[in-house]
Amino acid sequence: METSLLIVLTLLVFVAVTIGKGVRIVPQGEEWVVERLGKYLRTLAPGLNIVIPYLDNVAYKLVTKDIILDVQEQEVITRDNAVILTNAIAFVKVTDPVKAVYGVTNFSEAIRNLIMTTLRSIIGEMELDEALSSRDKIKARLRESIADEAIDWGLTVKSVEIQDIKPSQSMQKAMEMQAAAERERKAVVTRSEGAKQSAILEAEARLESAKRDANAQVMLAEASAEAIRRVTAAIGQDTGPMAYLLGEKYIAAMERLGEKDNAKLVVLPADLQDAVRGLLGRKS
């Protein structure tokens, strides 16, 4: 009796295990790859699935939702030998589970390394300034370059985003020094241009001043000549008025000379009239 009960219990456990191995419930967002005796048999879709126990084996369980792959930061050398740091993030989706598991050993690592290699190749063809300002262009070329390889591995690349692209610390220091030198150069040029314009303006001012002084002297000489001509015409041969005017100015000059602090002795001519006539250059 006990032996029969043990056999029944054993059969029940075997049946339960068999049913458990034969019934597979695949969650939504996943697909399972089934092998029979080590060879691919079929792919289980989400929901209830039946397999043959002990012959069929679920070898791989794949997520068919979008997969986020973080591409680590790496150093990339541009065409002008500048070192920049860049990293990316990719969104891929498994569209063919069979190719994903049998086409490559680890599709996530394969895509990640493919992105890193392609990114180095694309940026290596660019100058530093172009690489730093062409994020969208790099992203488009990167996605286009890896699309064919991804299809061969049963994957669809939904998007590739460049998270960060920046010069390395040594390049940042060099760029800062270059920018400081450029600012100093512009400042020197500005100061030089200012000094040049100032010198030009000063020279022009001196030239204008000299021209005005010359014109003033010419006008003063012409006025003096005209005054002399008019006085000469008015006096004629009569020297009396001229002698009177010169004598008056002569006396005024002597008075000013006598008022000087250092004037000790002022000598006046004995005959003022003769002195004035001498100034006129005439003799009576």
C-alpha positions as CSV (number, residue, x, y, z in Angstrom):
1,M,0.0,0.0,0.0
2,E,2.7,2.4,0.9
3,T,4.6,1.5,-2.2
4,S,1.6,2.2,-4.4
5,L,1.0,5.5,-2.7
6,L,4.7,6.5,-3.3
7,I,4.4,5.6,-7.0
8,V,1.2,7.6,-7.3
9,L,2.9,10.6,-5.7
10,T,5.9,10.2,-7.9
11,L,3.7,10.1,-11.0
12,L,1.8,13.2,-9.8
13,V,5.0,15.1,-9.3
14,F,6.3,14.0,-12.7
15,V,3.1,15.1,-14.4
16,A,3.2,18.5,-12.6
17,V,6.8,19.0,-13.6
18,T,6.0,18.0,-17.2
19,I,3.1,20.3,-17.4
20,G,5.2,23.1,-15.9
21,K,7.9,22.5,-18.5
22,G,5.4,22.3,-21.3
23,V,3.4,25.4,-20.5
24,R,5.1,28.8,-21.0
25,I,3.6,32.1,-20.3
26,V,5.5,34.9,-22.0
27,P,5.1,38.4,-20.5
28,Q,4.1,41.3,-22.7
29,G,7.2,43.1,-24.1
30,E,9.3,39.9,-24.3
31,E,9.9,37.1,-26.8
32,W,11.5,33.7,-26.0
33,V,13.6,31.7,-28.3
34,V,13.0,27.9,-28.1
35,E,15.5,25.2,-29.1
36,R,14.9,21.6,-29.6
37,L,17.8,19.4,-28.9
38,G,20.1,22.3,-29.2
39,K,18.7,23.6,-32.5
40,Y,16.5,26.7,-33.0
41,L,12.8,25.7,-33.2
42,R,10.6,28.7,-32.9
43,T,10.0,32.0,-31.1
44,L,7.4,32.3,-28.4
45,A,5.2,35.4,-28.6
46,P,3.7,37.0,-25.5
47,G,0.9,35.0,-23.9
48,L,0.3,31.3,-23.3
49,N,2.5,28.9,-25.3
50,I,2.9,25.1,-25.2
51,V,6.2,23.3,-25.8
52,I,7.3,19.7,-25.6
53,P,8.8,19.1,-22.2
54,Y,12.4,17.7,-22.1
55,L,12.8,18.1,-25.8
56,D,12.2,21.8,-26.1
57,N,14.2,24.4,-24.1
58,V,13.8,28.1,-23.7
59,A,17.3,29.2,-24.6
60,Y,16.9,33.0,-24.7
61,K,14.5,35.5,-23.3
62,L,14.6,38.8,-25.2
63,V,13.1,42.2,-24.3
64,T,11.3,43.6,-27.3
65,K,10.8,47.0,-25.7
66,D,13.1,49.9,-26.5
67,I,16.5,49.3,-25.0
68,I,18.7,52.1,-23.7
69,L,22.4,51.7,-24.3
70,D,24.7,54.1,-22.6
71,V,27.9,54.6,-24.6
72,Q,30.8,55.5,-22.3
73,E,32.8,58.6,-22.6
74,Q,35.9,58.3,-24.8
75,E,38.7,60.5,-26.2
76,V,38.5,61.3,-29.9
77,I,41.2,63.1,-32.0
78,T,40.0,65.5,-34.6
79,R,41.5,66.1,-38.0
80,D,43.5,69.1,-36.6
81,N,44.9,66.9,-33.8
82,A,42.7,68.3,-31.1
83,V,41.5,65.9,-28.3
84,I,37.9,66.0,-27.4
85,L,35.7,64.0,-25.0
86,T,32.4,62.6,-26.2
87,N,29.8,60.1,-25.1
88,A,26.4,59.1,-26.5
89,I,23.2,57.2,-25.7
90,A,21.4,54.9,-28.1
91,F,17.8,53.6,-28.2
92,V,17.5,50.3,-30.0
93,K,14.7,47.7,-30.4
94,V,14.9,44.0,-31.1
95,T,12.9,43.3,-34.2
96,D,14.2,39.9,-35.0
97,P,15.0,37.8,-32.0
98,V,16.6,35.0,-34.0
99,K,19.2,37.3,-35.6
100,A,19.8,39.0,-32.2
101,V,20.8,35.8,-30.4
102,Y,22.4,33.9,-33.3
103,G,23.9,36.7,-35.3
104,V,26.1,38.2,-32.6
105,T,27.3,37.0,-29.2
106,N,26.1,40.1,-27.3
107,F,24.1,42.5,-29.3
108,S,24.1,45.2,-26.7
109,E,27.9,45.2,-26.4
110,A,28.2,44.9,-30.2
111,I,26.0,48.0,-30.8
112,R,27.9,49.9,-28.0
113,N,31.3,49.2,-29.5
114,L,30.0,49.9,-33.0
115,I,28.8,53.3,-31.9
116,M,32.1,54.1,-30.3
117,T,34.1,53.1,-33.3
118,T,31.9,55.0,-35.8
119,L,31.9,58.1,-33.6
120,R,35.7,58.2,-33.6
121,S,35.7,57.8,-37.3
122,I,33.2,60.6,-38.0
123,I,34.7,63.1,-35.6
124,G,38.2,62.2,-36.8
125,E,37.2,63.7,-40.2
126,M,36.2,67.1,-38.7
127,E,38.1,70.1,-37.5
128,L,37.7,71.0,-33.8
129,D,35.3,73.9,-34.3
130,E,33.2,71.9,-36.7
131,A,33.0,68.9,-34.4
132,L,31.9,71.1,-31.4
133,S,29.2,72.9,-33.4
134,S,27.9,69.9,-35.5
135,R,26.1,67.8,-33.0
136,D,23.0,67.2,-35.2
137,K,25.2,66.3,-38.2
138,I,27.3,63.8,-36.2
139,K,24.1,62.2,-34.8
140,A,22.6,61.8,-38.3
141,R,25.7,60.3,-39.8
142,L,26.2,58.0,-36.8
143,R,22.7,56.6,-37.0
144,E,23.0,56.2,-40.8
145,S,26.3,54.4,-40.4
146,I,25.2,51.8,-37.9
147,A,21.7,51.1,-39.3
148,D,22.8,48.4,-41.7
149,E,24.9,46.5,-39.2
150,A,22.0,46.7,-36.7
151,I,19.6,45.2,-39.2
152,D,21.9,42.3,-39.7
153,W,21.8,41.7,-36.0
154,G,18.0,41.9,-35.9
155,L,17.9,45.4,-34.3
156,T,16.4,48.7,-35.2
157,V,18.3,51.8,-34.1
158,K,15.5,54.2,-33.1
159,S,17.8,57.1,-32.1
160,V,21.3,58.0,-31.2
161,E,21.9,61.1,-29.1
162,I,25.2,62.8,-28.4
163,Q,25.1,63.4,-24.7
164,D,28.2,65.5,-24.5
165,I,31.0,66.7,-26.7
166,K,33.7,68.9,-25.3
167,P,37.4,69.5,-25.4
168,S,39.7,67.7,-23.0
169,Q,41.1,69.6,-20.0
170,S,44.4,70.2,-21.8
171,M,42.6,71.5,-24.9
172,Q,40.4,73.7,-22.7
173,K,43.5,75.3,-21.2
174,A,45.0,75.8,-24.6
175,M,41.8,77.3,-26.0
176,E,41.6,79.6,-23.0
177,M,45.2,80.7,-23.5
178,Q,44.5,81.2,-27.2
179,A,41.4,83.2,-26.5
180,A,43.2,85.4,-24.0
181,A,46.0,86.0,-26.5
182,E,43.5,86.9,-29.2
183,R,41.8,89.4,-26.8
184,E,45.1,90.9,-25.9
185,R,46.0,91.2,-29.6
186,K,42.7,92.9,-30.4
187,A,43.3,95.3,-27.4
188,V,46.8,96.2,-28.7
189,V,45.4,96.7,-32.2
190,T,42.6,98.9,-30.8
191,R,45.1,101.0,-28.8
192,S,47.4,101.3,-31.8
193,E,44.5,102.4,-34.0
194,G,43.5,104.9,-31.3
195,A,47.0,106.3,-31.0
196,K,47.3,106.5,-34.8
197,Q,44.0,108.4,-35.1
198,S,45.0,110.7,-32.2
199,A,48.4,111.4,-33.9
200,I,46.6,112.1,-37.2
201,L,44.1,114.4,-35.5
202,E,46.9,116.3,-33.6
203,A,48.9,116.7,-36.9
204,E,45.8,117.9,-38.7
205,A,45.1,120.3,-35.8
206,R,48.7,121.7,-35.9
207,L,48.5,122.1,-39.7
208,E,45.2,123.9,-39.4
209,S,46.5,126.1,-36.6
210,A,49.6,126.9,-38.7
211,K,47.5,127.7,-41.7
212,R,45.3,130.0,-39.6
213,D,48.3,131.7,-38.0
214,A,49.8,132.3,-41.4
215,N,46.6,133.7,-42.7
216,A,46.3,135.9,-39.6
217,Q,49.8,137.1,-40.1
218,V,49.2,137.8,-43.7
219,M,46.0,139.7,-42.9
220,L,47.7,141.6,-40.1
221,A,50.6,142.6,-42.5
222,E,48.1,143.6,-45.2
223,A,46.1,145.6,-42.6
224,S,49.3,147.3,-41.4
225,A,50.4,148.1,-44.9
226,E,47.0,149.5,-45.7
227,A,47.1,151.6,-42.5
228,I,50.5,152.9,-43.4
229,R,49.3,153.8,-46.9
230,R,46.3,155.6,-45.6
231,V,48.3,157.5,-42.9
232,T,50.9,158.4,-45.6
233,A,48.2,159.6,-47.9
234,A,46.5,161.6,-45.1
235,I,49.7,163.3,-43.9
236,G,51.3,164.0,-47.2
237,Q,54.4,166.2,-46.8
238,D,53.3,167.7,-43.5
239,T,55.2,166.0,-40.7
240,G,53.6,167.8,-37.8
241,P,50.7,165.5,-37.0
242,M,53.0,162.4,-37.3
243,A,55.6,164.0,-35.0
244,Y,52.9,164.7,-32.5
245,L,51.6,161.2,-32.5
246,L,55.1,159.6,-32.3
247,G,56.1,162.0,-29.6
248,E,53.0,161.1,-27.5
249,K,53.7,157.4,-27.9
250,Y,57.4,158.0,-27.2
251,I,56.6,159.8,-23.9
252,A,54.1,157.0,-22.9
253,A,56.7,154.4,-23.5
254,M,59.2,156.3,-21.4
255,E,56.7,156.5,-18.6
256,R,56.1,152.8,-18.6
257,L,59.9,152.2,-18.7
258,G,60.3,154.5,-15.7
259,E,57.7,152.6,-13.7
260,K,59.7,149.3,-13.9
261,D,61.1,148.1,-10.5
262,N,64.5,147.5,-12.0
263,A,64.7,150.9,-13.8
264,K,67.3,153.0,-12.0
265,L,67.8,155.7,-14.6
266,V,65.9,156.8,-17.6
267,V,67.7,159.1,-20.1
268,L,65.5,161.4,-22.2
269,P,66.9,163.2,-25.3
270,A,67.4,166.9,-24.9
271,D,65.4,167.7,-27.9
272,L,62.3,165.5,-28.2
273,Q,61.2,167.1,-31.4
274,D,64.5,166.3,-33.1
275,A,64.3,162.7,-31.8
276,V,60.9,162.3,-33.3
277,R,62.0,163.7,-36.6
278,G,64.9,161.2,-36.5
279,L,62.3,158.5,-36.1
280,L,60.5,159.8,-39.1
281,G,63.8,159.9,-41.0
282,R,63.4,163.5,-42.0
283,K,65.4,166.6,-41.4
284,S,64.0,170.1,-41.1
